[in-house]
């Protein structure tokens, strides 16, 4: 008798159990993979946030260290408190802005003829690059051109002017912007302001400008830093905007239709420095003798309304009066160079007295992460508010995230929004602001 043959295989129940176990295993693997991917994305976002912040700080630091080289100290740094780039005006709660100027050490030309409208130089301005509208130039008397006037040797007369039109090679005639100083506004978004329109006041009246020993012209670089918002995709259905740290050189840069520029110097001529910089606060330590220790504008006391580049006011509050802002002697614009007034200006709240610039900025991730609420840089890690300058029992002021920041507008509030954030601070000492005399270049290439 033959043995019965038993079929081999899985029962339905075994298949169901196996499928369930496999599904659980695959689910676990998938969840682990998703979690790892989310962690990687979070770490990548934080690395990007910190990289953007470091890039922004490094660029501003290198520029600030050049501030004042070969430029009058009162023109080296122009501060703006709470600058609304969208309206080109001061507005509480917005990021700060500042403008830096310094001399190009590789540029010098001899001037063969000059008047209030045109400079003529002895050779094309540059061998390869044109000079664009808005470029700042300084015309300075050469050593020996003052004859018996020894003040020309110790502190040569000089005049700052602005180029009025595109100058292509090999053109040697440089047209000057005819805008008078009192009609040239200061703004990080536009052409150089009133401090650089001196062709009529003081003008080329000193005899050294018409001496057989010809004056020289040097080039002044400009960099304005501010925060602005842009709609990256241009789609009205997605109104979200991305903040950028911007730099404006005050030049009519090439446009989409012309390499010569569009004839207007405005916010379209700016270039981005770093993405995701949503808040920028700047404090200035001044070398003054009426307070000990030196005051820090933007920290110890609020700078108040209209205390920024365009609306510096001729005020000097006492030690208990607020607000405290930039102080200029009568006769704006002024230069803290001549012996009779240098000492006075070096003791006031004058931009020429800036000895240190302290920058604090907030950088956020490029895209929001819906898995998080968003970092809050307006509070401590435990969620409590910062004292915002309230002294401790021992009189010390605790370190806080933001110095003199009014309640920011939603676009510039460094909290929430599902963004990762980082905050960095750095202090820069622009040594060139201690210059007390102008100097003429001694090398053919510049000086």
C-alpha positions in Angstrom: 0.0 0.0 0.0 1.4 3.4 -1.0 2.0 6.2 1.5 -0.2 9.3 1.0 1.6 12.2 -0.6 1.4 15.5 1.5 1.6 18.7 -0.5 4.2 21.3 0.8 3.5 25.1 1.0 2.1 27.8 3.2 -1.3 28.1 4.6 -3.3 31.3 4.1 -2.9 32.1 7.8 0.9 31.7 7.5 0.9 34.0 4.5 -1.1 36.6 6.3 1.2 36.5 9.3 4.3 36.7 7.2 2.9 39.6 5.2 2.1 41.4 8.5 5.5 40.8 9.9 7.1 42.0 6.6 5.0 45.1 6.6 6.0 46.0 10.1 9.6 45.5 9.3 9.3 47.6 6.1 7.4 50.3 8.0 10.1 50.4 10.6 12.8 50.7 8.0 10.9 53.4 6.2 10.3 55.4 9.3 13.9 55.1 10.2 14.9 56.2 6.7 12.5 59.2 6.9 13.7 60.2 10.3 17.3 60.0 9.2 16.5 62.0 6.1 14.7 64.7 8.2 17.6 64.8 10.6 20.0 65.2 7.7 17.9 67.9 6.2 17.7 69.7 9.5 21.5 69.5 10.0 22.0 70.6 6.4 19.7 73.6 6.9 21.5 74.6 10.1 24.9 74.3 8.3 23.5 76.5 5.5 22.2 79.1 8.0 25.5 79.3 9.7 27.4 79.4 6.4 25.3 82.3 5.2 25.8 84.2 8.4 29.6 83.7 8.3 29.7 84.7 4.7 27.8 87.9 5.4 30.0 88.8 8.4 33.3 88.0 6.7 32.3 90.2 3.7 31.3 93.1 5.9 34.4 92.7 8.1 36.8 92.9 5.2 35.0 96.0 3.9 34.9 97.7 7.2 38.6 97.2 7.8 39.2 99.3 4.7 36.9 102.1 5.8 38.5 105.5 5.9 41.7 104.6 4.0 42.6 107.9 2.2 39.1 109.3 2.9 38.1 111.9 5.4 37.0 110.2 8.6 33.6 111.9 8.5 33.0 110.2 5.2 34.4 106.8 6.0 31.2 105.3 7.6 27.7 106.7 7.2 25.3 105.0 9.7 21.6 104.4 9.2 19.4 103.4 12.1 16.4 101.1 11.2 16.4 101.4 7.4 13.4 100.4 5.4 14.8 99.5 2.0 11.3 99.1 0.5 10.5 102.8 1.2 14.1 104.1 1.3 13.4 105.7 4.7 14.0 105.2 8.4 11.3 103.0 10.0 11.3 101.5 13.5 11.8 97.8 13.7 13.7 97.4 10.5 17.3 96.2 10.1 20.1 98.8 10.3 22.3 99.8 7.3 25.6 101.5 6.9 27.8 102.8 4.0 31.6 102.5 3.9 34.0 104.5 1.8 37.7 104.0 1.1 40.3 104.9 -1.5 41.3 102.6 -4.3 45.1 102.1 -3.7 45.7 101.1 -7.4 44.2 104.2 -9.1 45.8 107.6 -9.8 45.7 110.0 -12.8 47.1 113.5 -13.3 44.5 116.1 -14.0 45.3 118.3 -17.0 42.1 120.5 -16.8 39.2 120.9 -14.5 36.1 122.9 -13.8 32.8 122.4 -12.1 31.5 120.2 -14.9 34.4 118.2 -16.3 37.7 116.6 -15.3 40.3 115.9 -18.0 43.0 113.4 -17.1 46.3 112.6 -18.8 45.5 109.0 -19.7 42.3 106.9 -19.9 40.9 106.3 -16.5 41.4 102.5 -16.5 43.1 100.2 -19.0 40.2 97.6 -19.1 37.2 98.8 -17.1 35.1 101.9 -17.8 34.1 104.4 -15.1 30.4 104.3 -14.4 28.0 106.9 -13.5 27.9 107.4 -9.7 31.6 106.7 -9.2 33.2 108.8 -6.5 36.5 110.6 -7.3 38.7 112.8 -5.1 40.7 115.6 -6.7 43.7 116.4 -4.5 46.5 118.9 -4.9 50.0 117.6 -5.5 53.0 118.2 -3.2 54.7 121.4 -4.2 51.7 122.9 -5.9 51.0 125.3 -3.0 54.2 127.3 -3.4 54.8 129.2 -0.1 51.6 127.8 1.3 53.0 125.0 3.5 49.5 123.9 4.6 49.2 122.3 1.1 52.2 120.1 2.0 50.8 119.0 5.4 47.2 118.7 4.5 46.6 119.0 0.7 43.3 120.7 -0.3 40.9 118.1 -1.9 37.5 118.0 -3.4 35.1 115.0 -3.6 33.0 114.7 -6.8 30.7 112.2 -8.5 30.9 111.0 -12.1 27.8 112.1 -14.0 27.9 109.8 -17.0 29.5 106.6 -18.4 33.1 107.0 -19.3 34.4 104.5 -21.9 38.0 104.0 -22.9 39.9 105.7 -24.3 37.9 108.8 -23.2 39.9 111.2 -21.0 37.1 113.7 -20.3 35.1 112.8 -17.2 31.8 114.5 -16.8 30.8 115.4 -13.3 27.4 115.1 -11.7 26.1 118.7 -11.6 23.7 118.0 -8.6 24.5 120.5 -5.9 25.4 119.1 -2.5 22.2 120.4 -0.8 20.1 118.5 -3.4 22.0 115.2 -3.3 20.3 113.0 -0.7 22.1 110.3 1.2 20.7 106.9 0.8 22.1 103.3 0.7 20.0 102.7 -2.4 21.1 105.6 -4.6 24.0 107.6 -5.9 26.6 109.0 -3.6 25.0 111.8 -1.4 25.8 115.3 -0.5 29.3 114.6 0.9 30.5 113.8 -2.6 29.2 116.8 -4.6 31.8 119.4 -3.8 32.6 120.8 -7.3 31.1 124.1 -6.4 31.3 124.1 -2.6 34.2 124.2 -1.7 35.1 123.8 -5.4 38.4 124.2 -7.1 39.1 127.7 -5.8 42.4 127.0 -4.1 45.4 128.1 -6.3 47.0 124.7 -6.0 44.4 123.2 -8.3 45.6 125.5 -11.1 49.3 125.2 -10.3 51.8 124.0 -13.0 52.2 121.0 -10.7 48.9 119.4 -11.7 46.5 118.0 -9.1 45.7 114.3 -9.1 42.5 112.3 -9.1 42.0 109.1 -7.1 39.1 106.7 -7.1 36.9 106.2 -4.0 35.1 102.9 -3.5 31.7 102.7 -1.9 29.8 99.8 -0.3 26.3 100.2 1.3 25.0 97.2 3.3 21.4 96.7 4.1 18.7 94.0 4.2 16.0 93.8 1.6 13.2 91.3 0.6 12.7 89.7 -2.8 10.0 87.5 -4.3 12.3 84.8 -5.7 9.7 83.0 -8.0 7.9 86.1 -9.1 4.5 84.3 -8.6 1.8 86.5 -7.0 0.1 83.3 -5.8 3.1 82.7 -3.5 3.8 86.0 -1.8 6.5 84.7 0.5 9.7 86.8 0.2 13.3 85.9 0.9 15.6 88.3 2.8 19.1 89.0 1.5 22.0 91.1 2.7 22.6 93.5 -0.2 25.5 95.7 -1.2 25.1 98.8 -3.3 28.1 100.5 -4.8 26.3 103.7 -5.8 26.9 102.9 -9.5 24.7 102.6 -12.5 25.5 99.0 -13.2 24.8 97.1 -16.4 21.1 96.4 -17.0 19.3 93.7 -18.9 19.1 95.9 -21.9 22.4 97.9 -21.8 25.9 97.4 -20.6 26.1 101.1 -20.0 23.3 100.9 -17.4 19.7 102.1 -17.5 20.5 105.7 -16.6 19.1 105.5 -13.1 20.9 104.6 -9.9 18.4 102.8 -7.6 17.9 99.5 -5.7 18.1 97.5 -9.0 21.8 98.3 -9.1 22.5 96.4 -5.8 24.0 92.9 -5.7 23.2 90.2 -3.1 25.9 89.2 -0.6 24.2 86.5 1.4 20.8 84.8 1.4 18.6 84.6 4.4 19.9 87.5 6.4 16.7 88.8 8.0 17.9 91.1 10.7 21.0 93.4 11.0 21.8 95.6 14.0 24.9 97.8 14.2 26.3 99.5 17.2 29.1 102.1 17.2 31.7 102.7 19.9 32.8 106.3 19.9 36.1 107.8 21.2 34.6 110.6 23.2 36.0 112.3 26.3 32.7 113.5 27.8 31.7 110.0 29.0 33.7 107.2 30.7 33.6 104.6 29.4 33.0 105.7 25.8 29.4 105.7 24.7 28.1 103.1 22.2 25.5 104.5 20.0 22.8 102.0 19.3 23.2 100.3 22.7 23.4 102.5 25.7 20.8 104.9 24.5 18.4 104.8 21.6 19.4 106.8 18.5 15.9 108.1 18.2 13.9 109.1 15.1 15.7 110.7 12.2 19.1 110.0 13.6 20.5 108.3 10.5 22.4 109.1 7.3 19.9 111.5 5.7 18.7 113.3 8.9 21.7 113.9 11.1 20.8 116.7 13.4 22.9 119.5 14.9 22.2 118.5 18.5 24.3 117.5 21.5 22.1 116.2 24.3 23.4 116.3 27.9 24.2 113.2 29.8 20.5 112.7 30.9 18.8 113.8 27.7 17.4 111.4 25.1 17.6 110.5 22.3 21.3 110.7 21.7 22.3 110.8 18.1 25.1 111.8 15.7 26.4 115.3 16.4 27.7 117.7 13.7 29.0 121.2 14.2 27.3 123.9 12.3 28.2 124.1 8.6 27.4 120.5 7.5 29.1 118.9 5.8 32.3 119.4 7.8 35.7 117.8 8.0 37.6 117.0 11.2 40.9 117.8 9.6 41.9 121.4 10.2 43.8 122.2 13.4 41.3 124.7 14.8 38.3 122.3 14.8 39.8 118.8 14.9 40.1 118.6 18.6 36.5 119.7 19.1 35.1 117.2 16.7 37.2 114.4 18.0 35.4 114.9 21.4 31.9 114.9 20.1 29.4 112.3 18.9 30.8 112.6 15.4 31.1 109.7 13.0 34.8 110.5 12.7 35.2 109.2 16.2 34.0 105.7 15.5 36.6 103.3 16.9 34.6 100.0 16.7 31.6 98.7 14.8 29.7 95.9 16.4 27.5 93.8 14.0 24.8 91.4 15.1 22.8 89.6 12.4 20.3 86.8 12.1 20.4 84.3 9.3 17.5 81.9 8.5 17.1 78.8 6.4 16.2 79.1 2.8 12.9 77.1 3.1 10.6 76.6 6.1 10.4 73.3 7.8 6.7 72.5 8.7 8.0 70.0 11.3 9.1 72.9 13.6 7.6 76.0 14.9 10.7 78.0 14.1 13.6 79.2 16.2 12.9 82.2 18.3 15.9 84.6 18.6 13.9 87.2 20.5 13.9 85.1 23.7 16.3 83.0 25.8 16.5 79.2 25.4 14.1 78.8 28.4 11.5 81.0 26.6 11.9 84.1 28.9 12.4 87.5 27.5 15.8 89.1 27.4 16.2 92.1 29.8 17.2 94.3 26.9 19.8 96.2 28.7 18.4 96.1 32.2 21.4 96.0 34.6 21.9 93.2 36.9 22.4 93.6 40.7 26.1 94.1 40.2 25.5 96.8 37.6 26.6 94.7 34.6 24.5 94.6 31.5 23.9 91.0 30.4 24.7 89.9 26.9 21.5 89.9 24.8 20.6 89.0 21.3 19.6 92.4 20.0 20.9 95.9 20.8 18.4 98.7 20.6 16.0 96.8 18.4 12.5 98.1 18.4 9.6 95.7 17.9 10.4 94.4 14.4 7.9 94.2 11.6 6.7 90.6 10.7 9.1 90.3 7.8 12.1 91.1 10.0 11.1 89.3 13.2 13.7 86.6 13.9 11.2 84.1 15.4 8.7 81.5 14.2 7.7 81.0 10.6 9.1 77.4 10.6 12.6 78.6 9.9 15.9 77.4 11.4 18.0 80.4 12.6 21.5 81.3 13.8 22.7 84.6 15.3 26.3 85.8 15.0 28.0 88.9 16.4 31.4 90.4 15.6 33.3 93.6 16.5 35.5 95.3 13.9 38.0 98.1 14.5 38.5 100.3 11.4 42.0 101.6 12.1 42.0 104.0 9.2 39.5 106.3 10.9 42.3 107.6 13.1 43.8 109.4 10.1 44.1 113.2 10.8 45.6 114.5 7.6 44.8 113.9 3.9 47.7 112.6 1.8 48.5 112.7 -1.9 49.5 109.6 -3.8 53.2 109.2 -4.4 53.1 106.2 -6.7 52.1 106.3 -10.4 49.7 103.4 -9.8 47.9 105.1 -6.9 48.4 105.6 -3.2 
